[in-house]
Amino acid sequence: MHFFMLFAALTSTILKRTFATTCSVMSSAVVSHSALPRSGPYPTPDPFLFCVYHKDAYPAGNANMEAPRRGNGADFDPSAPYRMYHGNRIPGFPQHPHRGFETITATIEGLIDHTDSCGNGGRYGQGDLQWMTAGGGVVHGEMFPLINSDKPNHTRFFQIWLNLPKKNKMVPADFAMHWAEQIPRVTTEDGSAITIWAGEYGGHKALPPPVNSYAADANANIGVYHITVPPGGRFVLPAVSATKKVNRNAYHIEGTALHINGQPYPAQHALTLNASINAEISNPSSTPCEVLILQGAPLNEPVVQHGPFVMNSEEEIREAFADYRRTQFGGWPWDMDAMVFARDKGRFSLLNGVESRPPAAPVDK
């Protein structure tokens, strides 16, 4: 089925927890580093499974919010100004199943239409975050309608997969919408800023994840942060308590220069950090620097993945495919596989039959 193509192409059956580095350790805060791939997922540490940075310069859409060109079902060309992914005339990912983990979709620019087999839906973006626990199984679609007809529809967002512990692999599917206006964002005196998508910084806590998320466990130390450092600025990421092992990766996604504790590192690199040491991120260049941080206590459990299913054994993977063939994880209640909402719908969340909208006032500290 076409929706398995992306995941099968991007991941292996058994997730590998290490990645090649391009140099020896150069700073006590940095354990290793490697260049970010031009296309496809970033290397991630346990308990994360997958991370991809979508950046597309979509043009203005037509009357149906469609792109000027048609997709081929698997358009991931890294050299193109934008990609259609699995979309036909509207870019995105039509309905596809998941089991055994969570998706965290953290937006910076652009809008995304969500629908799922539980009957939930929404339009979010422009700084919003959607957190979905797939648990025992859910089918969802993620489409990027080109809502602006008179100007470009640029999109930037991360999709991050967070593993679920064995005890929570089969919990009921759930999702939470975190509106940009409520997500904590802390700005320092020099203009550096951290957006707290998960975790805590300086006494400011992220909005709560779904109840069965691994991030809901205080001992998990899950952190997902977007840090922006202006030219000449610096930002200190505090150490995590050394009483428990915590993995921490930094991804330099935008900008031309990055220093960690005074040591220069190449641009657009993934860096494995020692989470027990403060990491001062400084920007000696004339352009802003953006860094994504993923951190968390490893689950240290067996990980077996096949396409969109992540379990602890091969037998459980076979069961996932059998269950999906038999139940379709509840079926698809929407009119189209690639469901999108009306152009003038605006940002909204439909959860358990109740529609909500973002608040008016931002939380900016």
C-alpha positions as CSV (number, residue, x, y, z in Angstrom):
1,M,0.0,0.0,0.0
2,H,1.4,3.4,-0.9
3,F,1.4,4.9,2.6
4,F,4.0,2.3,3.7
5,M,6.5,3.5,1.1
6,L,7.7,6.5,3.1
7,F,8.3,4.7,6.3
8,A,9.9,1.6,4.7
9,A,12.2,3.8,2.7
10,L,13.3,5.9,5.7
11,T,13.7,3.2,8.4
12,S,15.1,-0.3,8.8
13,T,13.4,-3.2,10.5
14,I,15.6,-3.0,13.6
15,L,16.3,0.6,14.6
16,K,19.9,1.3,15.0
17,R,20.8,3.5,18.0
18,T,24.2,4.8,16.8
19,F,25.3,6.9,13.9
20,A,28.7,7.6,12.2
21,T,30.6,10.7,13.3
22,T,32.9,12.8,11.3
23,C,35.3,13.8,13.9
24,S,36.7,12.9,17.4
25,V,35.3,14.5,20.5
26,M,36.3,18.2,20.4
27,S,34.5,19.5,23.6
28,S,33.4,17.9,26.8
29,A,29.9,19.0,26.1
30,V,29.9,17.4,22.6
31,V,30.3,13.7,22.4
32,S,30.2,13.4,18.6
33,H,28.7,15.0,15.5
34,S,27.8,14.3,11.9
35,A,26.4,16.2,8.9
36,L,22.6,16.3,8.7
37,P,21.2,14.3,5.8
38,R,19.9,16.4,2.8
39,S,16.8,14.3,2.8
40,G,15.2,11.9,5.2
41,P,15.3,11.5,8.9
42,Y,17.9,12.8,11.4
43,P,19.8,10.4,13.7
44,T,17.9,10.2,17.0
45,P,18.8,8.8,20.4
46,D,16.6,6.4,22.5
47,P,13.7,7.1,23.4
48,F,13.2,9.0,20.1
49,L,12.7,6.9,16.9
50,F,12.6,9.5,14.1
51,C,12.9,13.2,13.4
52,V,12.5,15.0,10.1
53,Y,12.6,18.7,9.3
54,H,10.1,19.7,6.6
55,K,11.0,22.9,4.8
56,D,9.0,23.7,1.6
57,A,8.6,26.9,-0.3
58,Y,5.1,26.1,-1.7
59,P,3.7,28.7,-4.1
60,A,0.2,30.3,-4.1
61,G,-2.5,27.7,-4.4
62,N,-5.4,27.6,-6.9
63,A,-9.1,27.7,-6.0
64,N,-8.9,24.2,-4.7
65,M,-5.8,24.9,-2.6
66,E,-3.7,22.8,-5.0
67,A,-0.1,23.1,-6.1
68,P,0.8,23.9,-9.7
69,R,2.2,20.4,-10.3
70,R,1.0,16.9,-9.6
71,G,2.8,14.6,-7.2
72,N,4.0,11.1,-8.3
73,G,3.1,9.4,-5.0
74,A,6.6,9.5,-3.6
75,D,8.1,13.0,-4.1
76,F,10.9,13.6,-1.7
77,D,13.4,15.4,-4.0
78,P,15.7,17.4,-1.7
79,S,16.9,19.7,-4.5
80,A,13.3,20.9,-5.4
81,P,11.9,24.1,-3.9
82,Y,9.0,22.0,-2.5
83,R,7.9,18.4,-2.3
84,M,4.5,16.8,-2.8
85,Y,5.3,13.8,-0.6
86,H,2.5,11.2,-1.1
87,G,0.0,13.9,-2.1
88,N,-1.5,14.2,-5.6
89,R,-2.4,17.9,-6.2
90,I,-2.3,18.9,-2.5
91,P,1.0,18.0,-0.8
92,G,1.0,15.8,2.3
93,F,0.5,12.3,3.6
94,P,-3.0,10.8,3.0
95,Q,-4.4,8.3,5.5
96,H,-1.8,5.8,6.9
97,P,-1.7,3.7,10.1
98,H,0.6,3.8,13.2
99,R,1.0,1.7,16.3
100,G,3.3,1.6,19.3
101,F,4.7,5.2,19.5
102,E,3.8,8.9,19.4
103,T,4.1,11.6,16.8
104,I,5.0,15.1,17.8
105,T,4.4,17.6,15.0
106,A,5.9,21.0,16.0
107,T,5.3,23.8,13.5
108,I,7.1,27.0,12.8
109,E,5.5,28.2,9.5
110,G,2.6,27.0,7.5
111,L,-0.6,25.0,8.2
112,I,-1.4,21.3,8.4
113,D,-4.8,19.6,8.2
114,H,-5.2,16.5,10.5
115,T,-7.8,13.8,10.3
116,D,-7.8,10.4,12.0
117,S,-9.8,7.1,12.4
118,C,-11.1,8.3,15.8
119,G,-13.1,11.0,14.0
120,N,-10.7,13.7,15.3
121,G,-9.4,16.5,13.1
122,G,-8.0,20.0,13.0
123,R,-6.0,22.6,11.2
124,Y,-2.9,23.8,13.0
125,G,0.4,25.5,12.4
126,Q,2.2,28.9,12.7
127,G,3.8,27.7,16.0
128,D,1.2,25.2,17.1
129,L,2.1,21.6,18.2
130,Q,0.1,18.5,17.8
131,W,0.9,15.5,20.0
132,M,-0.6,12.1,18.9
133,T,-0.3,8.9,20.9
134,A,-0.9,6.1,18.3
135,G,-0.9,3.4,21.1
136,G,-2.7,0.3,20.0
137,G,-3.5,1.7,16.6
138,V,-4.7,4.8,14.7
139,V,-5.0,5.9,11.1
140,H,-4.4,9.5,10.3
141,G,-3.8,11.9,7.5
142,E,-1.6,15.0,7.4
143,M,-2.2,17.3,4.4
144,F,-0.7,20.7,3.6
145,P,-3.4,22.7,1.7
146,L,-2.1,25.8,-0.1
147,I,-4.5,28.1,1.6
148,N,-3.0,31.4,0.4
149,S,-4.0,32.1,-3.2
150,D,-2.3,35.5,-3.4
151,K,1.0,34.8,-1.8
152,P,3.4,31.8,-1.1
153,N,2.6,29.0,1.3
154,H,5.9,28.4,3.0
155,T,6.0,25.5,5.5
156,R,8.5,24.6,8.2
157,F,7.9,22.0,10.8
158,F,9.3,19.0,12.6
159,Q,7.8,15.5,12.8
160,I,9.3,13.6,15.7
161,W,8.5,10.1,16.8
162,L,8.8,9.3,20.5
163,N,8.7,5.7,21.6
164,L,6.2,4.3,24.0
165,P,7.3,1.9,26.8
166,K,6.3,-1.7,26.4
167,K,3.5,-1.3,29.1
168,N,1.9,1.5,27.0
169,K,2.3,0.2,23.5
170,M,-1.4,-0.8,23.2
171,V,-3.1,2.1,25.1
172,P,-6.0,3.8,23.3
173,A,-5.1,6.4,20.7
174,D,-5.2,10.0,21.9
175,F,-4.0,13.4,20.9
176,A,-3.5,16.9,22.3
177,M,-3.4,20.2,20.5
178,H,-1.0,22.8,21.9
179,W,-1.7,26.2,20.6
180,A,1.2,28.6,19.9
181,E,-0.5,31.3,22.0
182,Q,-0.1,29.0,25.1
183,I,3.2,27.3,24.4
184,P,5.9,28.8,26.8
185,R,8.6,30.8,25.1
186,V,11.4,32.4,27.0
187,T,13.5,35.3,25.6
188,T,16.8,36.3,27.1
189,E,18.3,39.9,27.2
190,D,20.3,39.4,24.0
191,G,17.3,38.2,22.0
192,S,17.9,34.5,22.2
193,A,14.8,32.5,22.7
194,I,13.7,29.0,23.6
195,T,10.3,27.5,22.7
196,I,9.4,24.7,25.2
197,W,7.5,22.1,23.2
198,A,8.2,19.4,25.9
199,G,10.0,19.6,29.2
200,E,11.0,22.6,31.3
201,Y,13.4,25.5,31.2
202,G,14.0,28.1,33.9
203,G,10.9,27.1,35.8
204,H,8.6,27.3,32.7
205,K,7.0,24.0,31.9
206,A,5.6,22.8,28.6
207,L,1.9,22.1,28.2
208,P,1.0,18.6,29.3
209,P,1.3,15.7,26.8
210,P,-1.3,13.0,26.4
211,V,-1.9,11.0,29.6
212,N,-0.2,7.8,28.4
213,S,2.8,9.5,26.8
214,Y,6.3,8.6,27.9
215,A,6.8,12.3,28.5
216,A,4.1,12.2,31.2
217,D,6.6,10.2,33.3
218,A,8.6,12.8,35.3
219,N,11.6,10.4,35.3
220,A,11.7,10.4,31.5
221,N,13.2,13.9,31.4
222,I,11.7,14.4,27.9
223,G,12.7,17.7,26.4
224,V,11.9,19.1,22.9
225,Y,13.1,22.6,22.5
226,H,13.5,25.0,19.6
227,I,16.3,27.5,20.3
228,T,17.0,30.7,18.2
229,V,20.2,32.6,18.8
230,P,20.6,36.0,17.0
231,P,24.0,37.2,15.6
232,G,26.4,37.6,18.4
233,G,24.0,36.0,20.9
234,R,24.4,33.0,23.2
235,F,22.1,30.6,25.0
236,V,22.9,28.3,27.9
237,L,21.1,24.9,27.9
238,P,21.4,23.7,31.5
239,A,22.7,20.3,32.4
240,V,20.2,17.6,33.4
241,S,20.6,15.8,36.8
242,A,23.4,13.3,36.6
243,T,21.5,10.8,38.8
244,K,19.9,9.1,35.7
245,K,21.2,8.6,32.2
246,V,19.7,11.2,29.8
247,N,20.4,11.3,26.1
248,R,20.5,14.7,24.4
249,N,21.0,15.6,20.7
250,A,21.2,19.1,19.1
251,Y,20.4,19.7,15.5
252,H,21.7,22.9,13.8
253,I,18.9,23.4,11.3
254,E,19.4,27.0,10.2
255,G,22.3,29.5,10.2
256,T,25.9,29.5,9.1
257,A,27.8,29.1,12.3
258,L,27.5,27.4,15.7
259,H,29.8,27.3,18.8
260,I,29.2,25.0,21.8
261,N,31.1,26.1,24.9
262,G,33.4,28.2,22.7
263,Q,34.2,25.4,20.3
264,P,33.2,25.8,16.6
265,Y,31.2,23.1,14.8
266,P,30.2,22.8,11.2
267,A,26.8,24.2,10.2
268,Q,23.8,21.9,9.6
269,H,25.2,19.1,11.8
270,A,23.7,16.8,14.4
271,L,25.5,16.8,17.7
272,T,25.4,14.3,20.5
273,L,25.7,16.2,23.8
274,N,26.7,15.2,27.2
275,A,23.5,16.1,29.1
276,S,25.3,16.3,32.4
277,I,27.2,19.4,31.3
278,N,25.9,22.9,30.5
279,A,25.9,23.6,26.8
280,E,26.4,27.2,25.8
281,I,25.2,27.7,22.2
282,S,26.7,30.9,20.7
283,N,26.4,32.4,17.3
284,P,29.4,34.3,15.9
285,S,27.9,34.8,12.5
286,S,25.8,37.6,11.0
287,T,22.7,35.5,10.5
288,P,20.3,33.9,13.1
289,C,21.0,30.4,14.2
290,E,18.3,27.8,15.0
291,V,18.8,24.6,16.9
292,L,16.4,21.7,17.8
293,I,17.1,19.9,21.0
294,L,15.8,16.3,21.7
295,Q,16.5,14.8,25.1
296,G,15.1,12.0,27.2
297,A,16.0,9.0,29.4
298,P,16.4,5.9,27.3
299,L,13.8,3.2,27.5
300,N,16.5,0.5,26.9
301,E,13.8,-1.9,25.5
302,P,13.9,-4.0,22.3
303,V,12.8,-2.0,19.3
304,V,11.5,-3.7,16.3
305,Q,10.1,-1.5,13.5
306,H,8.5,-2.3,10.2
307,G,7.2,0.8,8.4
308,P,4.7,2.6,10.5
309,F,4.6,0.1,13.4
310,V,7.1,0.1,16.3
311,M,6.9,-2.8,18.8
312,N,9.2,-4.9,21.0
313,S,9.2,-8.1,19.0
314,E,8.8,-9.5,15.4
315,E,5.7,-11.4,16.6
316,E,4.1,-8.1,17.7
317,I,4.8,-6.5,14.3
318,R,3.1,-9.4,12.6
319,E,0.1,-9.0,15.0
320,A,0.0,-5.3,14.1
321,F,-0.3,-6.0,10.4
322,A,-2.9,-8.6,11.0
323,D,-4.9,-6.3,13.3
324,Y,-4.8,-3.5,10.7
325,R,-5.9,-5.8,7.9
326,R,-8.8,-7.0,10.1
327,T,-10.0,-3.8,11.7
328,Q,-8.4,-0.9,9.8
329,F,-7.9,0.5,13.3
330,G,-11.5,1.6,13.4
331,G,-11.9,2.5,9.8
332,W,-11.7,5.8,8.0
333,P,-14.7,8.1,8.7
334,W,-13.7,10.9,6.3
335,D,-14.9,11.5,2.7
336,M,-11.4,11.5,1.2
337,D,-8.1,9.6,1.9
338,A,-6.4,13.0,1.6
339,M,-8.9,15.0,3.6
340,V,-8.6,18.8,3.8
341,F,-10.9,21.4,5.3
342,A,-12.4,24.5,3.7
343,R,-10.1,27.4,3.0
344,D,-11.7,29.7,5.4
345,K,-12.0,27.2,8.3
346,G,-9.1,28.7,10.3
347,R,-7.1,27.0,13.0
348,F,-9.2,24.6,15.1
349,S,-9.1,21.3,16.9
350,L,-11.9,18.6,16.8
351,L,-11.4,16.1,19.7
352,N,-14.0,13.6,20.8
353,G,-16.7,15.6,18.9
354,V,-15.8,18.9,20.5
355,E,-14.4,21.7,18.4
356,S,-12.1,24.3,20.0
357,R,-10.1,27.3,18.7
358,P,-6.8,28.9,19.8
359,P,-7.0,31.7,22.4
360,A,-6.4,35.3,21.5
361,A,-3.6,36.2,23.8
362,P,0.0,34.7,23.6
363,V,2.1,33.6,26.5
364,D,5.5,35.2,25.9
365,K,7.8,35.5,28.9
